[in-house]
């Protein structure tokens, strides 16, 4: 009798295991509203400096990203007194988003070199910069509240 119960329990476990193996593990791609994300980062994080919008040719000059590679973006930079910055980009495709993520990481590294010589305390912010890529979206947040930025970006 004990053997039959054990075999029955094993059969149930195997059936459940097999059924989960058949499920579609591909998670649904998250849709990020570029404007809402940028505004959340701008309004929910405390910045030391005034952040101003980046538009048009300035976007390409600052980030080295062609507007042709981007379907939508919203970006804010500081006055230069701090390294604080917000950039939310929707790329034309995932491969382009990955390339844009590299460019944003390169910008963070360039900013570290720049700030190290004239405002060294800002390098700490840059060391904790959040560069995030998910699907066609790429986000950069530089602030004193990197954990809060991560939570906002991840929707926590």
Residue, then its C-alpha position, 0 to 999 in steps of 0.5 A: x500500500x505504501x509503495x502505491x502511494x509513493x508511486x502515485x506521488x512520484x507520478x503527480x510530481x513528474x506530471x507537474x514537472x513535465x507540464x511546466x517544461x511545456x510552458x512558454x518561458x518567454x516573458x512578455x516584453x515590458x512597455x516603458x512610457x519614456x515620458x513617464x519614466x523620465x518624469x518619475x526619475x526627475x520628480x521622485x529623486x532629489x537632485x543637488x543641481x537644476x536639470x534642464x531638458x536636452x533637445x535636438x542637436x544637443x542630444x546628438x552632441x552629448x550622447x553621440x546617438x543619432x536621432x535616426x536610431x531613436x524612436x523616442x527620448x527624454x533627457x535632462x542634464x545638470x548645469x555642469x556643477x554636478x554630474x547629475x543626469x537622466x536619459x530615457x531612450x526608446x531605440x528603433x530595435x533591441x540591437x540598437x538599444x544595446x549599442x546605445x547602452x554602450x554609448x551611455x556607459x562610455x559617457x559615464x566613463x568620460x564624465x568620470x575623467x572630466x569631473x575627477x580633475x575639477x569636482x572629484x566628489x562627483x565621481x562617486x555619483x558616476x561610480x554608482x550611475x545606473x545604466x539599464x537596458x531592457x528590450x528597446x529601452x535604455x535608461x541612464x540615471x546619475x544621482x545620489x539616490x542610485x538605489x531609488x533610481x533602480x527601483x523606479x526603473x524596475x517598477x518596484 
